[in-house]
């Protein structure tokens, strides 16, 4: 039997390297929504925070494209704040997507079970969390890494729907497309929201600093 600590590392490794076999194991494991969040989603969601704070806040990598007037570093506080907002929104989105998957599953002859839906979305999100740790250090190449991670998330959802949600093989492709379309819409809405917050943070802060210096 796997220990709790080893389980986190092994699960992330196995879902990335051997997803089809790992989904079969996941399908049979007892779990709760809470345990999936506290034991897997939350610890891995911290990785992008670490990457952002170090790369953007301490090293200033990529800060010139965000900060006003090409400032070399946005500072640890702002970088941590941005990452924390992304952390919370990402977990909220994971839960919402799990609810949606659970709701639409019967339409594709799959089962309705919120724990299974959360398993699917939490474990399928692994590539994005790993990419979130390393992509901030890679500059423009980091965007390609993030896109590759998203593509692999789609593949993991596709391979996991059958064993986790028990949808028949002929329904898996359609189920996957619906999940991705809903995810894109939610992501677009959240991106606009986060973009507005970033603009307010950077330019609002710059305006206040300018006024204070007058």
N, C-alpha and C positions, 0 to 999 in steps of 0.2 A: 504494500500500500504506500502511496506517495505521502510524504510529509507535506505540511501546509506550505512551507517556504519553497521546497523543491517543486511543488505542484504549480506554483505561479510561473517559475522559470521554465519548467518542462512543458507546461501547457502552451505558453507563448511560442516556444521553439517548435513544438509538434504541430500546432495549428498553422504555422508558417511553412514548415518543411514537409509535413505529411497530413494535409488537412482531411482527406477522405477517411483515413483510418481514425483520425482523432475525433471527427464528428460522431462516429459510431460509438466511441467511448463516452463522449460528452452526453449523448442522447440517453445513456443508461445511468448517468450519475445523479444522485439526489442533490437538489439545490433549492435555494429560495432566491427571490429577486434581491433581497438584502445581501445575501452571501455573494452573489455574483457581482454586486457593486463594490462591497467592502473588500472582498477577497481577490478581485481581479480588475474591474473597471477603474476604480479609484486609484489603486497603486500605479497602474499603467498610465492613467491620465496625468499623473504628476510628471512623467518623462518630458512632455513638451514644455512644461513650465521650467524644468531644469535647463533644457536646451535654449529656450528663449532668454532666460535670465543671464546665462553665461555668455551666449553669442551676442545677443542684442544689447544687454545691459552692461556687461563687463568689457567685452571685446569690441563692441560697436559694429559688429558684422551686420550689414544690411540696414543700419540705422540711418544712413544718408538718404535712403529712399522714403523714410517715414518722417524723420524729424524736420522741422522747418529750417530752411536755409542751410541744409546739408550738415547739420551738427553731427560730429563724429560718433557720439554715444548718447543714447536717450537716458541713461542712468538705470541703475538696478531697480529703483523704486517703480519707475514707469514701466519698465520691462516686466517686472513681477506683477504689476497691476494688470497689464494687458494679458499676460499669461493666465492670471487667476480668473479674469473674466471669461477667457476662452475655455478654461477648465470647467467652470460652472455651467456655461452654456452647452458645452459638449456633453456633460453628464445629463443635463435636462433633455437634450436632443436624443440621447441614447434611450432614455426612458420613454419619451414620446414615440420614437420609432418602434420601440418594443410593443407599446400599446397598439400602434397602427398595424404592425405585423400580426399581432394576435387577433385584431378585429377583422382583417381581410383574409386570414388564413382559411376559414371555412369556405370562402368563395372559390378557392382553388382546391377544394376537397382535402385541405389540411386540417389539423386539429386546432382547437382554440385552447391555448394554455399559455398564460403570461410568463411563467418561468421558462418554458421552452423558447418563447419569442425573445426573451431577454438573453438567454444563452446564445441564440443565433446572432443577435446584434452585438452583444458584448464581445464574444470571441472573434467575430468577423471584423471587428474594429481594430484588432491587434496591429495590422500593418500601419495604420494611420498614427497610432501612438508611438510606435517605434520610429517611424519617419519623422514625427514631430520632435524627437530627441536629436536626430542627426542633421536634418535638413537646414536648420538655422546656421550651421557652420559651413555650409557648402555654397553660399552665395546663390547665383543664378541656377546652378545645378540643383540646388535644393528644391526648386520648383518641379524639376523633372522627377526627383525622388518622391515628392509628394503625389504627383500624378500617377506614378507607378504604384504607390501604396494604395491609392484610391481604386485603381484597376484591380489590384489584388483583393481588396475588400469585396468588390463585386463578384470576383471568382469564388471567394469564401462563402458569400451569401448563396451563390448558385449551388455550390457543392453541399452546403449545410441544410438547405430547405427540405430536402428529402428525408434525411435521417432525423432531423430535429423537429420539423413541423409535420412530418409524415405526409407530405403532399406527394401525389403520384408523379411519376417521371414526366409524363406528358404535360403536367401543369407547372413544372419547376421554372421553365424559361419565362412564362408569362408572369408568374409570381415574382420572379427576380426583377423583371422590367418594372412592375408596379412599385416595388420597394424602392428601386433606384429613382424613379420619377418623383415619388413623394419626397425622397431624401433631397433631391435637387431643389425642389420647390422650398422646402424648409431651410436648406442651406442658403439659398438666395435671399430669403427674408432675413435670416440671421446675419448674413454678410453685410447687408445694408445697415442693419442695426449696429453691428460692431464697427463698421466704417464710420458711421455717424459719431459713435463714441470716441473713436480715435481722432477724428478731425477736431472734435470739441476738446479732447485732452491736449493735443499738440498745439493747435492754433490758438485755442482759448488760453492755454498756459503761456504761449509766446506773447499774446496780446497783453496779458496781465503783467508779465515780466517787463514788457516794454513800457507799460504805463507806470510801473513802479520805479523805473529808472529815470523817468522824466523829472 
